[in-house]
Amino acid sequence: MTAQRVFSSAARRRVLAAFAVTAVGSIALAGCTTANPGSTSSAGTTGHQTVTIYGPDTGTEATELNASWAAWGKANNITITYTGDGNFTTNIATKIQGNDLPDIGMFPQPGLLDAAIQSGKVATVGAATEASVKKNFSTDWQGYVSSGGKMYATPLDANVKGYIWYTPADFKKWGITVPASYSDLISDIGKVESTTGAAPFCAGFNSGTASGWPGADFLAEVVLSSAGPSTYDSWVKGKTKFTDGSIDKAFTLLGQILQNPKYVNAGFGNVASINSTAFGDVAAKVANGSCAMTNQATFLEASFSTTKTAAGSVPTVGPTGDVWAFALPGVKSGSHAVVGGGDFAAAFNSKAATQKVMTYLSSSAWANSLITVKGASFISANKGLDASKEADPLLQSAIKTLQSSSTTFRFGADDAMPTVVENAFWKGIVDWTNGMPQAQAEAEIQAAWANAS
């Protein structure tokens, strides 16, 4: 595992999100074209077969994918030919509309997958793949690959946001354990503040033209936890408004941390300094002990490799290391509402070899092969994945969180909303942090839905 690999993967998904709505619109138009002529093929697997896969992973990630299925392909007399495209999100729409289709596509957004399904070009999965998906993935994940009562894809890898980073030795010194609920987290932050006399929590929302997204992610985590998955889904679709009481409550809960001048912004300044602080810069403050806690995705691990502890050494990341992280606790004690992302594989035909590869990609065998590829840092929500095979302790923790029956998983809300709303969401978070009244910020974001196509 390389820390940079984690960061690049997460960054890729955020960049892809910026193009998602445009591409979805293009794919939707493809529904009027002729159905994929190969979608009902029943070609067998006698003799050597070749299956083509097209996806967004390039470079090192593409090399790792090829390594993950190489042995299986050889054993099953199937050559899997993978083509990675950094502009996959845009180009897949063109391929679907022009009927220039691979056997399998790897989709980094559920919206893109759904649009492809609605085009009529995606084949339903075979019985073996459906059984495998139902065995290995929770109903949350099954929902993302199903439409109209039919299953069209399999989940692949995943990523997790919403971790609270901290220093284990300091928690022990202050008599604090990992909190079981969101209210416990607030209580712990208060205890640290009263013990040290300094703000315990730090945050950074500065990310250039995308400034505000870390706050949008944090709010989404609280909405999922406090309002539940049904309200969260309704909110993402624009049916539950930003001005609704359930979303307002989440803002208030988040404000207990981010709007409290006694609690933020450790090592940087006051509440307003959150917007001038780059999202990755919080790692340095956690590493040197000036910030007791921060909320950020697993990819923050990459930033610690360039920081120093108070003693001047590069911090180790682990349960007994210099820094560690736990999943943001839910409003209900013992629960976890996890916001993250992931990829899906969908087939554009029903050829026997294609469907055999789909079944393999849905299996625990492939998931375990993937995470044991040297240097790789893919994780998955696959229940058959053996977390102990993952060398990185943080990713081990993320796998266990994804697999837990107490975890509710959803894709990031802002990434799933129309681009105009996503941008307004980011801006509204920045304005709220700068002191705009909560109701006004909520109304400002909600107004963007009127311009969403």
C-alpha positions as a Markdown table, in Angstrom:
| # | Residue | x | y | z |
|---|---|---|---|---|
| 1 | Met | 0.0 | 0.0 | 0.0 |
| 2 | Thr | 1.2 | 3.5 | -0.8 |
| 3 | Ala | -0.3 | 6.5 | 0.8 |
| 4 | Gln | -0.2 | 8.5 | -2.4 |
| 5 | Arg | -2.2 | 5.7 | -4.1 |
| 6 | Val | -5.0 | 6.3 | -1.6 |
| 7 | Phe | -5.0 | 10.0 | -2.3 |
| 8 | Ser | -4.9 | 9.7 | -6.1 |
| 9 | Ser | -7.8 | 7.3 | -6.1 |
| 10 | Ala | -10.0 | 9.6 | -3.9 |
| 11 | Ala | -9.0 | 12.6 | -6.0 |
| 12 | Arg | -9.9 | 10.8 | -9.2 |
| 13 | Arg | -13.4 | 10.2 | -8.0 |
| 14 | Arg | -13.9 | 13.8 | -7.0 |
| 15 | Val | -12.7 | 15.0 | -10.4 |
| 16 | Leu | -15.0 | 12.5 | -12.1 |
| 17 | Ala | -17.9 | 13.8 | -10.2 |
| 18 | Ala | -17.6 | 17.2 | -11.8 |
| 19 | Phe | -18.4 | 15.6 | -15.2 |
| 20 | Ala | -21.0 | 13.2 | -14.1 |
| 21 | Val | -24.2 | 15.1 | -14.8 |
| 22 | Thr | -23.1 | 16.2 | -18.3 |
| 23 | Ala | -22.2 | 12.6 | -19.1 |
| 24 | Val | -25.5 | 11.2 | -17.6 |
| 25 | Gly | -27.5 | 13.6 | -19.9 |
| 26 | Ser | -25.6 | 12.3 | -22.9 |
| 27 | Ile | -26.1 | 8.7 | -22.0 |
| 28 | Ala | -29.8 | 9.2 | -21.5 |
| 29 | Leu | -30.1 | 10.3 | -25.1 |
| 30 | Ala | -28.6 | 7.0 | -26.1 |
| 31 | Gly | -31.7 | 5.2 | -25.0 |
| 32 | Cys | -33.3 | 6.2 | -28.3 |
| 33 | Thr | -30.7 | 4.3 | -30.3 |
| 34 | Thr | -30.7 | 0.6 | -31.5 |
| 35 | Ala | -30.1 | -1.9 | -28.7 |
| 36 | Asn | -26.7 | -3.4 | -28.4 |
| 37 | Pro | -26.6 | -6.3 | -30.9 |
| 38 | Gly | -24.5 | -8.4 | -28.6 |
| 39 | Ser | -26.7 | -8.0 | -25.6 |
| 40 | Thr | -28.6 | -11.3 | -26.2 |
| 41 | Ser | -25.7 | -13.4 | -27.5 |
| 42 | Ser | -25.4 | -16.9 | -26.1 |
| 43 | Ala | -21.8 | -17.6 | -27.3 |
| 44 | Gly | -20.2 | -20.3 | -25.2 |
| 45 | Thr | -16.8 | -20.5 | -23.5 |
| 46 | Thr | -15.5 | -23.4 | -25.5 |
| 47 | Gly | -11.9 | -22.6 | -26.4 |
| 48 | His | -10.0 | -19.5 | -25.5 |
| 49 | Gln | -12.1 | -16.4 | -25.0 |
| 50 | Thr | -11.3 | -12.7 | -24.8 |
| 51 | Val | -13.4 | -10.3 | -22.6 |
| 52 | Thr | -12.9 | -6.5 | -22.9 |
| 53 | Ile | -13.2 | -4.2 | -19.9 |
| 54 | Tyr | -13.3 | -0.4 | -20.2 |
| 55 | Gly | -12.9 | 1.8 | -17.1 |
| 56 | Pro | -11.5 | 5.0 | -15.6 |
| 57 | Asp | -8.4 | 3.5 | -13.9 |
| 58 | Thr | -5.1 | 4.2 | -15.6 |
| 59 | Gly | -1.4 | 3.9 | -14.8 |
| 60 | Thr | -0.6 | 2.1 | -11.6 |
| 61 | Glu | -4.3 | 1.4 | -10.8 |
| 62 | Ala | -4.8 | -0.2 | -14.2 |
| 63 | Thr | -1.7 | -2.4 | -13.7 |
| 64 | Glu | -3.0 | -3.5 | -10.3 |
| 65 | Leu | -6.4 | -4.4 | -11.8 |
| 66 | Asn | -4.7 | -6.5 | -14.5 |
| 67 | Ala | -2.7 | -8.3 | -11.8 |
| 68 | Ser | -5.8 | -9.0 | -9.8 |
| 69 | Trp | -7.4 | -11.2 | -12.4 |
| 70 | Ala | -4.4 | -12.6 | -14.3 |
| 71 | Ala | -4.2 | -16.0 | -12.6 |
| 72 | Trp | -8.0 | -16.5 | -12.7 |
| 73 | Gly | -8.1 | -15.6 | -16.4 |
| 74 | Lys | -5.3 | -18.1 | -17.2 |
| 75 | Ala | -7.0 | -20.9 | -15.2 |
| 76 | Asn | -10.3 | -20.3 | -17.0 |
| 77 | Asn | -8.9 | -19.8 | -20.5 |
| 78 | Ile | -10.1 | -16.2 | -20.7 |
| 79 | Thr | -8.0 | -13.2 | -21.6 |
| 80 | Ile | -9.3 | -10.1 | -19.9 |
| 81 | Thr | -8.2 | -7.0 | -21.9 |
| 82 | Tyr | -8.5 | -3.8 | -19.9 |
| 83 | Thr | -8.5 | -0.3 | -21.3 |
| 84 | Gly | -8.3 | 2.6 | -18.9 |
| 85 | Asp | -9.5 | 6.1 | -19.9 |
| 86 | Gly | -9.0 | 9.2 | -17.7 |
| 87 | Asn | -12.0 | 10.7 | -19.6 |
| 88 | Phe | -14.2 | 7.6 | -19.1 |
| 89 | Thr | -17.1 | 9.6 | -17.7 |
| 90 | Thr | -17.5 | 11.6 | -20.9 |
| 91 | Asn | -16.5 | 9.0 | -23.4 |
| 92 | Ile | -18.7 | 6.2 | -22.1 |
| 93 | Ala | -21.7 | 8.2 | -23.2 |
| 94 | Thr | -20.3 | 8.5 | -26.7 |
| 95 | Lys | -19.6 | 4.7 | -26.8 |
| 96 | Ile | -23.1 | 3.9 | -25.7 |
| 97 | Gln | -24.7 | 6.2 | -28.2 |
| 98 | Gly | -22.5 | 5.0 | -31.0 |
| 99 | Asn | -22.8 | 1.3 | -30.0 |
| 100 | Asp | -19.1 | 1.0 | -29.7 |
| 101 | Leu | -19.3 | -1.0 | -26.6 |
| 102 | Pro | -16.8 | -3.1 | -24.5 |
| 103 | Asp | -18.0 | -6.3 | -23.0 |
| 104 | Ile | -17.9 | -4.8 | -19.5 |
| 105 | Gly | -17.7 | -1.2 | -18.2 |
| 106 | Met | -16.5 | -0.1 | -14.8 |
| 107 | Phe | -18.6 | 2.8 | -13.6 |
| 108 | Pro | -17.3 | 5.2 | -10.8 |
| 109 | Gln | -20.7 | 6.8 | -10.2 |
| 110 | Pro | -24.1 | 5.2 | -9.5 |
| 111 | Gly | -25.7 | 8.0 | -11.5 |
| 112 | Leu | -23.7 | 7.1 | -14.6 |
| 113 | Leu | -24.5 | 3.4 | -14.1 |
| 114 | Asp | -28.2 | 4.1 | -13.8 |
| 115 | Ala | -28.1 | 6.3 | -17.0 |
| 116 | Ala | -26.4 | 3.4 | -18.8 |
| 117 | Ile | -29.0 | 1.0 | -17.6 |
| 118 | Gln | -31.8 | 3.4 | -18.8 |
| 119 | Ser | -30.2 | 3.5 | -22.2 |
| 120 | Gly | -31.2 | -0.2 | -22.6 |
| 121 | Lys | -27.7 | -1.2 | -23.5 |
| 122 | Val | -26.8 | -2.9 | -20.2 |
| 123 | Ala | -27.5 | -6.6 | -19.9 |
| 124 | Thr | -29.0 | -8.0 | -16.7 |
| 125 | Val | -26.6 | -10.1 | -14.7 |
| 126 | Gly | -26.8 | -13.9 | -14.9 |
| 127 | Ala | -28.2 | -16.0 | -12.1 |
| 128 | Ala | -24.7 | -16.9 | -10.7 |
| 129 | Thr | -23.7 | -13.2 | -10.5 |
| 130 | Glu | -26.9 | -12.2 | -8.9 |
| 131 | Ala | -26.6 | -14.9 | -6.2 |
| 132 | Ser | -23.0 | -13.8 | -5.7 |
| 133 | Val | -23.9 | -10.2 | -5.3 |
| 134 | Lys | -26.7 | -11.0 | -2.8 |
| 135 | Lys | -24.3 | -13.2 | -0.8 |
| 136 | Asn | -21.4 | -10.7 | -0.7 |
| 137 | Phe | -23.0 | -7.3 | -0.5 |
| 138 | Ser | -25.4 | -5.5 | 1.7 |
| 139 | Thr | -28.9 | -4.4 | 0.6 |
| 140 | Asp | -27.5 | -0.8 | 0.4 |
| 141 | Trp | -25.0 | -1.9 | -2.3 |
| 142 | Gln | -27.5 | -4.1 | -4.0 |
| 143 | Gly | -29.7 | -1.1 | -4.4 |
| 144 | Tyr | -27.1 | 0.7 | -6.4 |
| 145 | Val | -26.8 | -2.1 | -9.0 |
| 146 | Ser | -30.6 | -2.8 | -9.4 |
| 147 | Ser | -33.3 | -1.0 | -11.3 |
| 148 | Gly | -37.0 | -1.9 | -11.8 |
| 149 | Gly | -36.6 | -5.1 | -9.8 |
| 150 | Lys | -33.7 | -6.4 | -11.9 |
| 151 | Met | -30.0 | -6.5 | -11.2 |
| 152 | Tyr | -27.6 | -5.1 | -13.8 |
| 153 | Ala | -24.2 | -4.8 | -12.2 |
| 154 | Thr | -21.9 | -5.8 | -9.4 |
| 155 | Pro | -20.2 | -3.5 | -6.8 |
| 156 | Leu | -16.4 | -3.6 | -7.0 |
| 157 | Asp | -14.1 | -1.5 | -4.8 |
| 158 | Ala | -15.1 | 1.2 | -2.4 |
| 159 | Asn | -13.7 | 4.3 | -0.5 |
| 160 | Val | -14.8 | 5.7 | 2.8 |
| 161 | Lys | -15.1 | 9.3 | 4.0 |
| 162 | Gly | -16.0 | 10.5 | 7.5 |
| 163 | Tyr | -13.1 | 9.5 | 9.7 |
| 164 | Ile | -12.1 | 11.3 | 12.9 |
| 165 | Trp | -8.3 | 11.5 | 13.1 |
| 166 | Tyr | -6.6 | 11.8 | 16.5 |
| 167 | Thr | -3.6 | 10.9 | 18.6 |
| 168 | Pro | -4.1 | 7.7 | 20.6 |
| 169 | Ala | -1.6 | 8.7 | 23.3 |
| 170 | Asp | -3.4 | 12.0 | 23.9 |
| 171 | Phe | -6.8 | 10.3 | 24.2 |
| 172 | Lys | -5.3 | 8.0 | 26.8 |
| 173 | Lys | -3.7 | 11.0 | 28.6 |
| 174 | Trp | -7.1 | 12.8 | 28.7 |
| 175 | Gly | -9.0 | 9.7 | 29.8 |
| 176 | Ile | -11.0 | 9.5 | 26.5 |
| 177 | Thr | -12.0 | 6.4 | 24.6 |
| 178 | Val | -13.4 | 6.2 | 21.1 |
| 179 | Pro | -16.9 | 7.7 | 21.3 |
| 180 | Ala | -19.9 | 5.5 | 20.7 |
| 181 | Ser | -22.2 | 8.3 | 19.5 |
| 182 | Tyr | -22.1 | 11.7 | 18.0 |
| 183 | Ser | -23.1 | 13.2 | 21.4 |
| 184 | Asp | -20.2 | 11.4 | 23.0 |
| 185 | Leu | -17.9 | 13.0 | 20.4 |
| 186 | Ile | -19.2 | 16.4 | 21.3 |
| 187 | Ser | -18.7 | 15.6 | 24.9 |
| 188 | Asp | -15.1 | 14.5 | 24.3 |
| 189 | Ile | -14.3 | 17.6 | 22.4 |
| 190 | Gly | -15.6 | 19.7 | 25.3 |
| 191 | Lys | -13.6 | 17.6 | 27.7 |
| 192 | Val | -10.4 | 18.2 | 25.8 |
| 193 | Glu | -11.1 | 21.9 | 25.5 |
| 194 | Ser | -11.7 | 22.2 | 29.3 |
| 195 | Thr | -8.6 | 20.2 | 30.0 |
| 196 | Thr | -6.2 | 22.0 | 27.7 |
| 197 | Gly | -7.8 | 25.4 | 27.4 |
| 198 | Ala | -7.3 | 25.2 | 23.6 |
| 199 | Ala | -9.6 | 24.5 | 20.7 |
| 200 | Pro | -9.4 | 20.7 | 20.1 |
| 201 | Phe | -10.9 | 20.4 | 16.5 |
| 202 | Cys | -9.4 | 21.6 | 13.2 |
| 203 | Ala | -10.9 | 21.8 | 9.7 |
| 204 | Gly | -10.0 | 23.0 | 6.3 |
| 205 | Phe | -12.4 | 23.7 | 3.5 |
| 206 | Asn | -10.1 | 25.4 | 1.0 |
| 207 | Ser | -9.8 | 23.5 | -2.2 |
| 208 | Gly | -9.6 | 26.1 | -4.9 |
| 209 | Thr | -12.7 | 26.3 | -7.1 |
| 210 | Ala | -14.1 | 23.3 | -5.2 |
| 211 | Ser | -13.7 | 25.0 | -1.8 |
| 212 | Gly | -16.4 | 23.8 | 0.7 |
| 213 | Trp | -16.6 | 20.1 | -0.3 |
| 214 | Pro | -15.1 | 18.8 | 2.9 |
| 215 | Gly | -17.9 | 20.6 | 4.8 |
| 216 | Ala | -20.5 | 19.2 | 2.4 |
| 217 | Asp | -19.1 | 15.7 | 3.0 |
| 218 | Phe | -19.2 | 16.3 | 6.8 |
| 219 | Leu | -22.8 | 17.5 | 6.6 |
| 220 | Ala | -23.8 | 14.6 | 4.5 |
| 221 | Glu | -22.5 | 12.2 | 7.1 |
| 222 | Val | -24.5 | 13.9 | 9.8 |
| 223 | Val | -27.7 | 14.0 | 7.6 |
| 224 | Leu | -27.4 | 10.2 | 7.0 |
| 225 | Ser | -26.8 | 9.5 | 10.6 |
| 226 | Ser | -29.5 | 11.8 | 12.1 |
| 227 | Ala | -32.2 | 11.7 | 9.4 |
| 228 | Gly | -31.7 | 8.2 | 8.2 |
| 229 | Pro | -31.2 | 6.7 | 4.7 |
| 230 | Ser | -34.8 | 7.4 | 3.4 |
| 231 | Thr | -34.5 | 11.1 | 4.1 |
| 232 | Tyr | -31.0 | 11.1 | 2.8 |
| 233 | Asp | -32.0 | 9.5 | -0.5 |
| 234 | Ser | -34.9 | 12.0 | -0.8 |
| 235 | Trp | -32.6 | 14.9 | -0.1 |
| 236 | Val | -30.1 | 13.8 | -2.8 |
| 237 | Lys | -32.9 | 13.6 | -5.3 |
| 238 | Gly | -34.1 | 17.1 | -4.4 |
| 239 | Lys | -37.4 | 16.0 | -2.9 |
| 240 | Thr | -36.4 | 16.9 | 0.7 |
| 241 | Lys | -35.2 | 20.5 | 0.6 |
| 242 | Phe | -32.2 | 22.0 | 2.3 |
| 243 | Thr | -34.7 | 24.1 | 4.2 |
| 244 | Asp | -36.4 | 21.0 | 5.6 |
| 245 | Gly | -36.3 | 20.5 | 9.4 |
| 246 | Ser | -34.3 | 17.3 | 9.0 |
| 247 | Ile | -31.5 | 19.0 | 7.1 |
| 248 | Asp | -31.6 | 22.1 | 9.4 |
| 249 | Lys | -31.1 | 19.7 | 12.3 |
| 250 | Ala | -28.0 | 18.3 | 10.7 |
| 251 | Phe | -26.7 | 21.8 | 10.2 |
| 252 | Thr | -27.3 | 22.5 | 13.8 |
| 253 | Leu | -25.5 | 19.3 | 14.9 |
| 254 | Leu | -22.6 | 20.0 | 12.7 |
| 255 | Gly | -22.5 | 23.6 | 14.1 |
| 256 | Gln | -22.0 | 22.2 | 17.6 |
| 257 | Ile | -18.4 | 21.6 | 16.4 |
| 258 | Leu | -17.7 | 23.9 | 13.5 |
| 259 | Gln | -19.6 | 27.0 | 14.7 |
| 260 | Asn | -18.2 | 26.9 | 18.3 |
| 261 | Pro | -15.2 | 29.2 | 18.7 |
| 262 | Lys | -14.1 | 27.3 | 21.7 |
| 263 | Tyr | -13.8 | 24.1 | 19.6 |
| 264 | Val | -12.3 | 25.3 | 16.3 |
| 265 | Asn | -10.0 | 26.0 | 14.5 |
| 266 | Ala | -7.1 | 24.3 | 16.4 |
| 267 | Gly | -3.7 | 25.5 | 15.2 |
| 268 | Phe | -5.1 | 27.9 | 12.5 |
| 269 | Gly | -7.3 | 30.6 | 14.1 |
| 270 | Asn | -11.0 | 31.2 | 14.5 |
| 271 | Val | -14.1 | 29.7 | 12.9 |
| 272 | Ala | -13.6 | 31.8 | 9.7 |
| 273 | Ser | -10.1 | 30.4 | 9.3 |
| 274 | Ile | -11.7 | 27.1 | 8.3 |
| 275 | Asn | -12.3 | 28.5 | 4.8 |
| 276 | Ser | -8.7 | 29.7 | 4.4 |
| 277 | Thr | -7.2 | 26.4 | 5.5 |
| 278 | Ala | -6.4 | 23.9 | 2.8 |
| 279 | Phe | -8.2 | 20.6 | 3.4 |
| 280 | Gly | -4.9 | 18.6 | 3.5 |
| 281 | Asp | -3.1 | 21.0 | 5.9 |
| 282 | Val | -5.0 | 19.7 | 8.9 |
| 283 | Ala | -2.7 | 16.6 | 8.9 |
| 284 | Ala | 0.3 | 18.7 | 10.0 |
| 285 | Lys | -1.6 | 20.0 | 13.1 |
| 286 | Val | -2.8 | 16.5 | 14.1 |
| 287 | Ala | 0.7 | 15.2 | 13.7 |
| 288 | Asn | 2.4 | 17.8 | 15.9 |
| 289 | Gly | -0.4 | 17.7 | 18.5 |
| 290 | Ser | -1.8 | 21.1 | 18.1 |
| 291 | Cys | -5.1 | 19.7 | 16.8 |
| 292 | Ala | -6.7 | 16.9 | 18.8 |
| 293 | Met | -9.2 | 15.8 | 16.2 |
| 294 | Thr | -10.3 | 16.4 | 12.6 |
| 295 | Asn | -12.8 | 14.9 | 10.2 |
| 296 | Gln | -11.5 | 13.7 | 6.8 |
| 297 | Ala | -11.5 | 10.7 | 4.5 |
| 298 | Thr | -9.1 | 7.8 | 4.6 |
| 299 | Phe | -7.0 | 9.5 | 2.0 |
| 300 | Leu | -5.8 | 12.0 | 4.6 |
| 301 | Glu | -3.3 | 9.3 | 5.4 |
| 302 | Ala | -1.3 | 10.4 | 2.4 |
| 303 | Ser | -0.7 | 13.8 | 3.9 |
| 304 | Phe | 0.9 | 12.5 | 7.0 |
| 305 | Ser | 3.9 | 11.2 | 5.1 |
| 306 | Thr | 5.1 | 14.8 | 4.6 |
| 307 | Thr | 4.4 | 16.0 | 8.2 |
| 308 | Lys | 6.3 | 15.7 | 11.5 |
| 309 | Thr | 5.4 | 15.0 | 15.1 |
| 310 | Ala | 6.3 | 17.4 | 17.9 |
| 311 | Ala | 9.5 | 15.3 | 18.3 |
| 312 | Gly | 10.4 | 15.9 | 14.7 |
| 313 | Ser | 9.8 | 12.4 | 13.2 |
| 314 | Val | 7.4 | 11.3 | 10.5 |
| 315 | Pro | 4.2 | 10.1 | 12.3 |
| 316 | Thr | 3.3 | 6.4 | 12.2 |
| 317 | Val | -0.4 | 5.7 | 11.4 |
| 318 | Gly | -1.9 | 2.9 | 13.4 |
| 319 | Pro | -4.0 | 2.0 | 16.5 |
| 320 | Thr | -1.0 | 2.5 | 18.8 |
| 321 | Gly | 0.9 | 4.9 | 16.5 |
| 322 | Asp | 1.3 | 8.7 | 16.5 |
| 323 | Val | -2.0 | 9.2 | 14.6 |
| 324 | Trp | -5.1 | 7.0 | 14.1 |
| 325 | Ala | -8.7 | 7.3 | 13.0 |
| 326 | Phe | -12.1 | 6.0 | 13.8 |
| 327 | Ala | -15.4 | 6.2 | 11.8 |
| 328 | Leu | -17.6 | 9.2 | 12.7 |
| 329 | Pro | -20.0 | 7.7 | 15.3 |
| 330 | Gly | -23.7 | 7.8 | 14.5 |
| 331 | Val | -26.3 | 9.8 | 16.3 |
| 332 | Lys | -27.6 | 6.5 | 17.6 |
| 333 | Ser | -25.0 | 4.9 | 19.8 |
| 334 | Gly | -23.2 | 2.0 | 18.2 |
| 335 | Ser | -24.3 | 2.8 | 14.7 |
| 336 | His | -22.3 | 4.1 | 11.7 |
| 337 | Ala | -23.6 | 6.1 | 8.9 |
| 338 | Val | -20.9 | 5.9 | 6.2 |
| 339 | Val | -20.6 | 8.2 | 3.3 |
| 340 | Gly | -18.2 | 7.2 | 0.6 |
| 341 | Gly | -17.9 | 6.0 | -3.0 |
| 342 | Gly | -17.1 | 3.0 | -5.2 |
| 343 | Asp | -17.0 | 1.4 | -8.6 |
| 344 | Phe | -19.4 | -0.9 | -10.4 |
| 345 | Ala | -19.1 | -3.4 | -13.2 |
| 346 | Ala | -21.8 | -3.8 | -15.8 |
| 347 | Ala | -21.9 | -6.0 | -18.9 |
| 348 | Phe | -23.1 | -4.9 | -22.3 |
| 349 | Asn | -23.8 | -8.4 | -23.5 |
| 350 | Ser | -24.9 | -11.8 | -22.2 |
| 351 | Lys | -22.1 | -13.9 | -23.7 |
| 352 | Ala | -21.1 | -16.8 | -21.5 |
| 353 | Ala | -17.5 | -15.6 | -21.1 |
| 354 | Thr | -18.6 | -12.0 | -20.2 |
| 355 | Gln | -21.0 | -13.3 | -17.6 |
| 356 | Lys | -18.4 | -15.6 | -16.2 |
| 357 | Val | -16.1 | -12.6 | -15.7 |
| 358 | Met | -18.9 | -10.7 | -14.1 |
| 359 | Thr | -19.5 | -13.5 | -11.6 |
| 360 | Tyr | -15.8 | -13.5 | -10.7 |
| 361 | Leu | -15.8 | -9.8 | -10.2 |
| 362 | Ser | -18.7 | -10.1 | -7.8 |
| 363 | Ser | -16.9 | -12.9 | -5.8 |
| 364 | Ser | -14.9 | -12.9 | -2.6 |
| 365 | Ala | -12.1 | -14.6 | -4.6 |
| 366 | Trp | -11.6 | -11.5 | -6.7 |
| 367 | Ala | -11.9 | -9.1 | -3.8 |
| 368 | Asn | -9.2 | -11.0 | -1.9 |
| 369 | Ser | -7.0 | -11.2 | -5.0 |
| 370 | Leu | -7.3 | -7.4 | -5.5 |
| 371 | Ile | -6.3 | -6.3 | -2.0 |
| 372 | Thr | -3.3 | -8.7 | -2.0 |
| 373 | Val | -1.8 | -7.2 | -5.2 |
| 374 | Lys | 1.6 | -5.7 | -4.2 |
| 375 | Gly | 1.3 | -2.0 | -3.7 |
| 376 | Ala | -2.4 | -1.8 | -4.2 |
| 377 | Ser | -4.8 | -0.1 | -1.8 |
| 378 | Phe | -8.2 | -1.0 | -3.1 |
| 379 | Ile | -10.8 | -1.9 | -0.5 |
| 380 | Ser | -14.3 | -3.3 | -0.9 |
| 381 | Ala | -17.6 | -3.8 | 1.0 |
| 382 | Asn | -17.6 | -7.5 | -0.1 |
| 383 | Lys | -18.5 | -9.5 | 3.0 |
| 384 | Gly | -16.2 | -12.3 | 1.9 |
| 385 | Leu | -13.1 | -10.1 | 1.8 |
| 386 | Asp | -10.6 | -11.1 | 4.5 |
| 387 | Ala | -9.6 | -7.8 | 6.1 |
| 388 | Ser | -6.6 | -9.4 | 7.7 |
| 389 | Lys | -5.0 | -9.7 | 4.2 |
| 390 | Glu | -4.9 | -5.9 | 3.9 |
| 391 | Ala | -1.5 | -4.8 | 5.2 |
| 392 | Asp | -2.5 | -1.2 | 6.0 |
| 393 | Pro | -4.3 | -1.0 | 9.4 |
| 394 | Leu | -6.4 | 2.0 | 8.3 |
| 395 | Leu | -7.8 | 0.2 | 5.3 |
| 396 | Gln | -8.3 | -2.9 | 7.4 |
| 397 | Ser | -10.5 | -0.7 | 9.6 |
| 398 | Ala | -12.4 | 0.7 | 6.6 |
| 399 | Ile | -13.1 | -2.8 | 5.3 |
| 400 | Lys | -14.5 | -3.9 | 8.6 |
| 401 | Thr | -16.7 | -0.7 | 8.8 |
| 402 | Leu | -18.0 | -1.4 | 5.3 |
| 403 | Gln | -18.8 | -5.0 | 6.1 |
| 404 | Ser | -20.4 | -4.3 | 9.5 |
| 405 | Ser | -24.2 | -5.0 | 9.8 |
| 406 | Ser | -24.5 | -1.8 | 11.9 |
| 407 | Thr | -23.2 | 0.3 | 8.9 |
| 408 | Thr | -25.5 | 2.3 | 6.7 |
| 409 | Phe | -23.7 | 3.2 | 3.5 |
| 410 | Arg | -24.5 | 5.9 | 0.9 |
| 411 | Phe | -22.5 | 7.7 | -1.8 |
| 412 | Gly | -21.6 | 11.4 | -1.1 |
| 413 | Ala | -24.7 | 13.6 | -1.4 |
| 414 | Asp | -23.0 | 16.5 | -3.2 |
| 415 | Asp | -21.4 | 14.1 | -5.8 |
| 416 | Ala | -24.9 | 12.7 | -6.5 |
| 417 | Met | -26.6 | 16.0 | -6.9 |
| 418 | Pro | -26.7 | 18.1 | -10.2 |
| 419 | Thr | -23.5 | 20.1 | -10.7 |
| 420 | Val | -25.3 | 23.4 | -10.2 |
| 421 | Val | -26.6 | 22.2 | -6.9 |
| 422 | Glu | -23.3 | 20.7 | -5.9 |
| 423 | Asn | -21.5 | 24.0 | -6.5 |
| 424 | Ala | -24.2 | 25.9 | -4.6 |
| 425 | Phe | -23.8 | 23.4 | -1.8 |
| 426 | Trp | -20.1 | 24.0 | -1.5 |
| 427 | Lys | -20.6 | 27.8 | -1.7 |
| 428 | Gly | -23.4 | 27.6 | 0.9 |
| 429 | Ile | -21.1 | 25.7 | 3.4 |
| 430 | Val | -18.4 | 28.4 | 2.9 |
| 431 | Asp | -20.9 | 31.2 | 3.5 |
| 432 | Trp | -22.3 | 29.5 | 6.6 |
| 433 | Thr | -18.8 | 29.0 | 8.0 |
| 434 | Asn | -18.2 | 32.7 | 7.3 |
| 435 | Gly | -21.1 | 33.7 | 9.4 |
| 436 | Met | -24.2 | 33.7 | 7.1 |
| 437 | Pro | -27.3 | 32.8 | 9.1 |
| 438 | Gln | -28.1 | 29.1 | 8.9 |
| 439 | Ala | -31.6 | 29.6 | 7.4 |
| 440 | Gln | -30.2 | 31.9 | 4.7 |
| 441 | Ala | -27.4 | 29.5 | 3.8 |
| 442 | Glu | -29.9 | 26.7 | 3.5 |
| 443 | Ala | -32.2 | 28.8 | 1.3 |
| 444 | Glu | -29.2 | 29.9 | -0.9 |
| 445 | Ile | -28.3 | 26.2 | -1.6 |
| 446 | Gln | -31.9 | 25.2 | -2.2 |
| 447 | Ala | -32.5 | 27.9 | -4.7 |
| 448 | Ala | -30.0 | 26.2 | -7.0 |
| 449 | Trp | -32.4 | 23.3 | -7.6 |
| 450 | Ala | -34.5 | 25.7 | -9.7 |
| 451 | Asn | -31.7 | 25.7 | -12.3 |
| 452 | Ala | -31.1 | 21.9 | -12.2 |
| 453 | Ser | -32.0 | 20.1 | -15.3 |
